[in-house]
Amino acid sequence: MRRRSFLARSAAGAAAVLGSGAARIVPVLGQPAQQTPAGATLYNGIQLPQQWPPKLAGLDREPMPVPYLTAPPRVIPIDVGRQLFVDDFLIEATTLRRTYHQAKYYADNPVVRPDKPWEQDGEEARAMAFSDGVWYDPADGLFKMWYMSGQKAATAYAASRDGIHWQRPSLDVEPGTNVVLRQKRDSSTVWLDHHDADAARRLKMFMVVPKPGGGWMIALRCSPDGIHWSEPLATSGSVGDRTTVFYNPFRSVWVYSLRTSFPGLPRSRAYQEHRDAAAGLNFSNHRQYPWITSDRLDPANPDPEFSSIPTQLYNLDATAYESLLVGLFSVWQGPENGVCKQRGIQKRNEVLLGFSRDGFHWHRPDRRPFAGVNPTAGAWNWGNVQSVGGGCLVAGDRLYFYVSGRAIAEAGRGPWTSTGLAFLRRDGFASMDADQQEGTLTTRPLRFNGRRLFVNVDAPRGELRAEVLDPSGQVIDPFRRERCQPVSVDKTLVEVRFSGTDLADLRGRPVRFRFALRNGSLYSFWVSPDESGASHGYVAAGGPGLTGPIDSEGSKRL
């Protein structure tokens, strides 16, 4: 089935579930949908409130309420992306145990260290992705990285064939170096925009630069190749220094994650959105939409001297992965810069995760560091671990997460900042687990327009089976578990087959899946129109074999 035809059927099916007045927004590769209006229904059945973005009265240190988890849709469309078990959105009942997983650092980190003269032009050597960005560019089959080079805050470019071994090409911007822009800066975000029809604007850089008269502002530049950047095409009003930007393709908007402060909450986030990257910078009051801050569940500094310091939200980057947004929360645990300089240490920032299905509200179930510090002598990430723009990349069966970290000064060397890499199984944020005693998971009512059921499962010494239920909970013939071929593999993409049939006759009908698992872990499921198992979900910053922002390849790329 062609992609556009498939999505058209998805839209029709959703309208039948939601009623004739429902507005259904379905993102289409290469043709972004209109910005989702307030009150509309999203691709996953969540209805936005009439006031959007939600106007919060203020922020406090309580965890953020997530409305779609307390009142999920009656029927959940699942045509966009792999369906992950990071929360209970999809789950009606289960006897499986949920486990959240942390990324594992690459043993030979850092992958980019400040070992060039132009990266050592101050007291602190830097080859530091401070958001900036790491992307896979399908145009030339390269991993590409942009990062802060040296203390004078130039921006440099590196490239890689495998995402692990990086080269600094000699470029013509500053001959003999890999510098692409000499500009005093703080935070910066680089985004590969697959939707912009103008090739000269396919790469966008949102850089926080000094504002005339004092303070900081965002300057937007564009580039066809990531090396030669335009003059600023638009600038914003005043923003905080660690401000970043990401694109939410589920609603076709650029989101400005604005550093701000509120009484008692020095480092927090305000929210702005706009369909146009340049026009969206025309905001005058960046405190208009309070968004999110660190809360009482975030981990404090384990050093007894600093453990009483309230945590703060240093930054929030985000990316669209499969059927949801993954948020990278850089949580500050102190101490302040002056104390760090006096003690010869680094402030403690660690990256934690959050998940959003509506683009505004964040569910943060695991408060362990996803990518943490290592405060031991010689460690590249002794402190100040920061996330990278683009979020993660899909490299075969693994996700690649890049972060920067700071080492402390040692004899004969000042402090230095570099960029490292961490790995996670694809879809591996959370698993639903069973031991030798079989457990089950029953979904809420779902609707789909595909015909083949796929899972990401680790059960080589166990077994996974599935069956399909009608809305009343009765098993539908011929989709009983006895007719399901058992799955006993460790694969991130494997089809669940029913003898003599597929799911074609169930398209457009509300049904539930019931998974029975023994001695294994289930990470995700999805229904694809394709034999390849293409999920038609988003793939963050891309990866080898992927031709755009959406997985339309499935097993063909593995």
KESEDO-848792 format. One line per field, with one value per residue (C-alpha): residue number from 1; residue in one letter; z, x, y. Coordinates in pm, whole numbers. Example, Ala and Ser with C-alpha at 12.3 -4.5 7.8 and 13.67 -1.06 7.14 Angstrom:
# KESEDO-848792
i c(1;2) $
aa c(a;s) $
up c(780;714) $
east c(1230;1367) $
north c(-450;-106) $
***
This chain:
# KESEDO-848792
i c(1;2;3;4;5;6;7;8;9;10;11;12;13;14;15;16;17;18;19;20;21;22;23;24;25;26;27;28;29;30;31;32;33;34;35;36;37;38;39;40;41;42;43;44;45;46;47;48;49;50;51;52;53;54;55;56;57;58;59;60;61;62;63;64;65;66;67;68;69;70;71;72;73;74;75;76;77;78;79;80;81;82;83;84;85;86;87;88;89;90;91;92;93;94;95;96;97;98;99;100;101;102;103;104;105;106;107;108;109;110;111;112;113;114;115;116;117;118;119;120;121;122;123;124;125;126;127;128;129;130;131;132;133;134;135;136;137;138;139;140;141;142;143;144;145;146;147;148;149;150;151;152;153;154;155;156;157;158;159;160;161;162;163;164;165;166;167;168;169;170;171;172;173;174;175;176;177;178;179;180;181;182;183;184;185;186;187;188;189;190;191;192;193;194;195;196;197;198;199;200;201;202;203;204;205;206;207;208;209;210;211;212;213;214;215;216;217;218;219;220;221;222;223;224;225;226;227;228;229;230;231;232;233;234;235;236;237;238;239;240;241;242;243;244;245;246;247;248;249;250;251;252;253;254;255;256;257;258;259;260;261;262;263;264;265;266;267;268;269;270;271;272;273;274;275;276;277;278;279;280;281;282;283;284;285;286;287;288;289;290;291;292;293;294;295;296;297;298;299;300;301;302;303;304;305;306;307;308;309;310;311;312;313;314;315;316;317;318;319;320;321;322;323;324;325;326;327;328;329;330;331;332;333;334;335;336;337;338;339;340;341;342;343;344;345;346;347;348;349;350;351;352;353;354;355;356;357;358;359;360;361;362;363;364;365;366;367;368;369;370;371;372;373;374;375;376;377;378;379;380;381;382;383;384;385;386;387;388;389;390;391;392;393;394;395;396;397;398;399;400;401;402;403;404;405;406;407;408;409;410;411;412;413;414;415;416;417;418;419;420;421;422;423;424;425;426;427;428;429;430;431;432;433;434;435;436;437;438;439;440;441;442;443;444;445;446;447;448;449;450;451;452;453;454;455;456;457;458;459;460;461;462;463;464;465;466;467;468;469;470;471;472;473;474;475;476;477;478;479;480;481;482;483;484;485;486;487;488;489;490;491;492;493;494;495;496;497;498;499;500;501;502;503;504;505;506;507;508;509;510;511;512;513;514;515;516;517;518;519;520;521;522;523;524;525;526;527;528;529;530;531;532;533;534;535;536;537;538;539;540;541;542;543;544;545;546;547;548;549;550;551;552;553;554;555;556;557;558) $
aa c(m;r;r;r;s;f;l;a;r;s;a;a;g;a;a;a;v;l;g;s;g;a;a;r;i;v;p;v;l;g;q;p;a;q;q;t;p;a;g;a;t;l;y;n;g;i;q;l;p;q;q;w;p;p;k;l;a;g;l;d;r;e;p;m;p;v;p;y;l;t;a;p;p;r;v;i;p;i;d;v;g;r;q;l;f;v;d;d;f;l;i;e;a;t;t;l;r;r;t;y;h;q;a;k;y;y;a;d;n;p;v;v;r;p;d;k;p;w;e;q;d;g;e;e;a;r;a;m;a;f;s;d;g;v;w;y;d;p;a;d;g;l;f;k;m;w;y;m;s;g;q;k;a;a;t;a;y;a;a;s;r;d;g;i;h;w;q;r;p;s;l;d;v;e;p;g;t;n;v;v;l;r;q;k;r;d;s;s;t;v;w;l;d;h;h;d;a;d;a;a;r;r;l;k;m;f;m;v;v;p;k;p;g;g;g;w;m;i;a;l;r;c;s;p;d;g;i;h;w;s;e;p;l;a;t;s;g;s;v;g;d;r;t;t;v;f;y;n;p;f;r;s;v;w;v;y;s;l;r;t;s;f;p;g;l;p;r;s;r;a;y;q;e;h;r;d;a;a;a;g;l;n;f;s;n;h;r;q;y;p;w;i;t;s;d;r;l;d;p;a;n;p;d;p;e;f;s;s;i;p;t;q;l;y;n;l;d;a;t;a;y;e;s;l;l;v;g;l;f;s;v;w;q;g;p;e;n;g;v;c;k;q;r;g;i;q;k;r;n;e;v;l;l;g;f;s;r;d;g;f;h;w;h;r;p;d;r;r;p;f;a;g;v;n;p;t;a;g;a;w;n;w;g;n;v;q;s;v;g;g;g;c;l;v;a;g;d;r;l;y;f;y;v;s;g;r;a;i;a;e;a;g;r;g;p;w;t;s;t;g;l;a;f;l;r;r;d;g;f;a;s;m;d;a;d;q;q;e;g;t;l;t;t;r;p;l;r;f;n;g;r;r;l;f;v;n;v;d;a;p;r;g;e;l;r;a;e;v;l;d;p;s;g;q;v;i;d;p;f;r;r;e;r;c;q;p;v;s;v;d;k;t;l;v;e;v;r;f;s;g;t;d;l;a;d;l;r;g;r;p;v;r;f;r;f;a;l;r;n;g;s;l;y;s;f;w;v;s;p;d;e;s;g;a;s;h;g;y;v;a;a;g;g;p;g;l;t;g;p;i;d;s;e;g;s;k;r;l) $
up c(0;-88;209;116;58;388;581;407;525;874;876;761;1026;1302;1195;1229;1586;1693;1535;1240;1409;1498;1332;1260;1199;1022;937;583;478;277;327;683;805;899;1253;1479;1612;1970;2035;1751;1788;1745;1551;1870;1964;2226;2204;2267;2502;2358;2522;2359;2471;2813;3025;3356;3654;3748;3827;4148;4251;4216;3924;3618;3582;3250;3143;2870;3119;3358;3075;2771;2442;2418;2110;2033;1667;1627;1261;1342;1475;1707;2025;2334;2692;2864;3042;3077;2783;2578;2863;3004;3226;3278;3505;3345;3526;3373;3375;3270;3114;3119;2834;2846;2769;2490;2643;2446;2516;2439;2064;2004;2237;2222;2074;1802;1863;1780;2039;2309;2280;2641;2997;2912;2600;2432;2174;2328;2178;2386;2230;1881;1692;1564;1258;993;652;391;113;148;397;682;1053;1107;1428;1515;1841;2038;1954;2200;2471;2222;2123;1757;1607;1433;1218;1221;1012;1055;857;1163;1430;1646;1464;1378;1133;1133;767;664;545;359;623;838;620;790;1051;1077;1209;1027;1222;1441;1668;2041;2162;2439;2351;1991;1815;1464;1295;970;828;582;515;385;5;-19;-31;106;426;484;785;1048;1331;1627;1813;2139;2085;2267;2228;2154;2483;2691;2746;2490;2183;1930;1582;1305;1025;744;534;242;364;734;650;484;695;603;788;1052;884;1201;1565;1879;2178;2504;2610;2874;2775;2766;2533;2272;1991;1851;1585;1678;1356;1516;1522;1257;1490;1601;1979;2156;2487;2661;2965;3219;3592;3835;4207;4383;4052;3906;3606;3441;3099;2917;2599;2258;1931;1569;1235;1077;1225;1153;1229;1555;1687;1691;2054;2307;2640;2680;3015;2854;2875;3187;3097;3326;3590;3802;4071;4411;4257;4075;4233;4457;4457;4646;4799;5158;5128;4838;4893;5034;4714;4532;4181;3875;3512;3318;2974;2788;2442;2271;1962;1787;1820;1667;1823;2095;2197;2403;2633;2749;3082;3195;3571;3763;4113;4207;4314;4144;3915;4177;4417;4134;4034;4392;4453;4111;4037;3786;3849;3845;3552;3447;3166;3268;3043;2998;2746;2589;2366;2325;2296;2615;2915;3028;3203;3390;3548;3604;3795;3764;3533;3179;3100;3417;3553;3670;3939;3940;3848;3474;3374;3063;3220;3574;3565;3358;3124;2858;2587;2213;1953;1745;2054;1924;1607;1492;1411;1332;1654;1875;1949;1968;2223;2221;2527;2630;2962;3151;3309;3598;3580;3640;3665;3345;3198;3259;3258;2924;2769;2514;2348;2424;2307;2485;2352;2409;2247;1984;2162;2479;2713;2892;2874;3001;3155;3254;3415;3384;3502;3209;3229;3005;2879;2737;2549;2550;2240;1936;1573;1281;902;860;827;993;1364;1465;1800;1950;2188;2378;2449;2298;2591;2636;2426;2314;2172;2091;2042;1934;2131;2036;2238;2483;2556;2354;2147;1773;1551;1389;1618;1918;2083;1975;1615;1691;1596;1908;1896;2069;1947;2048;1770;1749;1453;1416;1280;1495;1262;1287;1092;756;797;872;1031;709;808;1134;973;1094;1375;1744;1889;2177;2165;2443;2464;2663;2755;2933;3023;2816;2762;2530;2424;2163;1910;1595;1299;959;610;484;485;585;915;841;1134;959;1283;1343;1374;1568;1398;1145;1081;817;570;659;382;581;915;904;907;566;527;815;778;437;613;856) $
east c(0;135;220;-25;-310;-232;-248;-568;-731;-594;-762;-1092;-1079;-1008;-1298;-1530;-1413;-1411;-1734;-1808;-1687;-1338;-1036;-768;-408;-189;172;275;637;749;418;384;30;-118;-32;-268;-529;-649;-924;-812;-753;-398;-270;-294;-649;-555;-779;-607;-777;-937;-664;-332;-63;-215;-181;-48;-97;266;518;602;813;536;556;365;12;-37;-403;-393;-280;-567;-822;-689;-885;-1168;-999;-630;-518;-175;-90;202;509;612;407;630;550;698;365;18;-134;-171;-221;-556;-429;-104;75;412;673;793;1165;1314;1659;1958;2196;2540;2843;3080;3395;3635;3468;3501;3449;3541;3797;3954;4290;4323;4496;4181;3991;4242;4232;4146;4164;3918;3963;3632;3501;3159;2817;2614;2291;2424;2342;2431;2239;2260;2235;2098;2208;2570;2550;2733;2687;2738;2818;2822;2985;3134;3503;3734;3658;3610;3295;3335;3117;3288;3183;3287;3177;3172;3083;2984;2897;3189;3505;3496;3699;3751;3767;3980;3727;3740;3559;3872;4128;4312;4038;3691;3539;3217;3117;3308;3045;3035;2761;2609;2368;2293;2063;2121;1825;1810;1476;1351;1032;1176;1154;1434;1764;1945;1737;1755;1982;1877;2088;1921;2211;2189;2408;2466;2181;2262;2237;2292;2147;2087;1871;1821;1967;1844;2085;2038;2271;2256;2553;2611;2941;2846;2590;2381;2374;2098;1758;1565;1634;1425;1362;1545;1593;1793;2135;2064;1765;1712;1473;1323;1071;750;643;329;187;412;549;886;903;1121;1240;1316;1536;1366;1310;1021;1014;1208;1275;1586;1635;1305;1143;888;715;659;559;516;482;744;1094;1172;832;827;1113;888;787;822;751;922;746;404;368;521;607;811;1084;1276;1058;1091;1151;1469;1787;1987;2364;2497;2781;2663;2806;2573;2282;2052;2072;1734;1766;1697;1608;1916;1786;1520;1594;1342;1302;1025;1091;838;499;603;841;1145;1260;1620;1610;1945;1899;2133;2230;2476;2692;2697;2982;3166;3190;3302;3581;3696;3700;3836;3532;3245;2876;2671;2430;2291;2052;1721;1434;1073;805;522;233;78;394;346;286;577;564;891;864;1234;1446;1774;2025;1985;2331;2514;2840;3145;3316;3643;3990;4051;3687;3578;3231;3333;3052;2816;2672;2453;2225;2268;2024;1848;1819;1932;2008;1889;2191;2067;1938;2070;2004;2302;2284;2555;2625;2898;3078;3345;3662;3831;4173;4469;4843;4965;4615;4322;3957;3835;3501;3440;3161;3080;2843;2596;2397;2045;1854;1614;1285;1473;1350;1121;1041;754;909;813;1007;933;579;379;241;-1;-56;-390;-406;-678;-902;-688;-754;-517;-506;-211;-224;89;170;533;712;1048;1113;1395;1286;1534;1481;1116;807;573;225;-57;-430;-685;-996;-1312;-1428;-1616;-1302;-1394;-1121;-1174;-1142;-897;-674;-661;-325;-335;-313;-30;312;532;811;1131;1400;1592;1507;1408;1179;996;650;389;202;-136;-176;-340;-432;-318;-490;-638;-997;-955;-853;-1061;-1223;-1156;-974;-743;-422;-338;27;132;502;724;1089;1145;1101;862;970;716;456;309;89;245;95;431;593;915;764;813;657;590;695;962;1328;1470;1796;1791;2043;2201;1949;1684;1594;1406;1246;1006;1074;947;1213;1161;1373;1503;1757;1888) $
north c(0;344;568;845;600;431;760;863;542;611;951;806;536;786;1006;709;653;1015;1131;1352;1670;1544;1703;1443;1551;1295;1388;1293;1255;1557;1738;1863;1898;2231;2336;2145;2387;2405;2152;1922;1550;1426;1125;914;1010;1271;1575;1908;2153;2466;2675;2584;2602;2546;2860;2737;2964;2907;2637;2458;2162;1906;1658;1775;1630;1447;1469;1205;940;1002;1025;836;826;573;424;485;501;335;398;629;454;177;174;198;100;406;468;313;501;182;-65;-169;-451;-640;-885;-805;-596;-271;-192;140;126;361;425;262;473;374;225;448;781;1062;1029;1394;1551;1899;1803;2069;2406;2604;2400;2498;2877;2958;2837;2559;2344;2264;2020;2033;1975;2221;2098;2191;1869;1524;1403;1136;1300;1056;1293;1177;891;1066;1121;1495;1679;2047;2153;2441;2472;2645;2895;3176;2990;2912;2640;2348;2053;1687;1389;1011;699;496;753;638;744;1113;1322;1698;1802;2098;2356;2685;2892;2922;2741;2458;2411;2260;2584;2679;2990;3234;3388;3448;3220;3018;2738;2643;2395;2258;2087;1891;2004;1741;1936;2264;2267;2525;2335;2640;2611;2235;2288;2540;2676;2846;3011;3203;3508;3841;4087;4451;4637;4322;3980;3708;3643;3362;3415;3184;3092;2841;2629;2384;2180;2256;2427;2755;2940;3242;3567;3574;3553;3636;3717;3692;3910;3847;3486;3300;3171;2794;2827;2553;2461;2141;2047;1863;1687;1543;1896;2057;2325;2454;2456;2714;2569;2898;2922;3145;3174;3197;3283;3009;2831;2994;2763;2666;2647;2861;2746;2903;2735;2839;2664;2892;2878;3244;3397;3204;3416;3721;3692;3970;3803;3466;3412;3406;3027;2873;2517;2294;2293;2049;1895;1730;1386;1485;1346;1577;1606;1299;1502;1578;1928;2008;1767;2036;2245;2233;2092;2308;2237;2346;2250;2053;1914;1685;1470;1277;905;666;759;1007;1282;1188;1469;1503;1684;1827;1847;2077;1961;2234;2393;2734;2840;3045;2752;2524;2760;2801;2422;2324;2106;2104;2159;1841;1820;1484;1392;1232;1129;1232;1134;1330;1224;1569;1781;1983;1757;1538;1201;1142;797;718;970;785;952;825;965;1063;1195;1002;1212;1018;1139;1154;1095;1286;1331;1429;1685;1899;1636;1801;1663;1712;1847;1583;1364;1027;834;492;274;-77;-234;47;410;645;925;1190;1406;1645;1630;1824;1692;1869;2034;1808;1861;2026;2059;2288;2174;2042;1957;1684;1487;1124;854;625;329;197;-87;39;120;29;303;59;-311;-524;-835;-1189;-1472;-1843;-1781;-1647;-1295;-1109;-758;-643;-315;-56;-51;30;109;53;37;-198;-573;-719;-724;-670;-663;-576;-864;-1032;-1390;-1639;-1877;-1793;-1736;-1460;-1519;-1281;-1287;-1028;-936;-750;-445;-668;-871;-1180;-1345;-1304;-1610;-1683;-1475;-1704;-1760;-2124;-2006;-1763;-1891;-1860;-1600;-1711;-1468;-1158;-913;-550;-627;-957;-1036;-1209;-1443;-1613;-1938;-1881;-1515;-1161;-860;-719;-801;-608;-280;12;-190;-122;-423;-510;-708;-949;-1051;-1358;-1363;-1609;-1558;-1247;-874;-691;-341;-236;-347;-197;-283;-216;-214;-343;-685;-508;-396;-26;159;491;656;917;827;1125;1235;951;678;454;314;570;810;1072;1154;857;482;373;102;-144;-458;-345;-122;-385) $
***
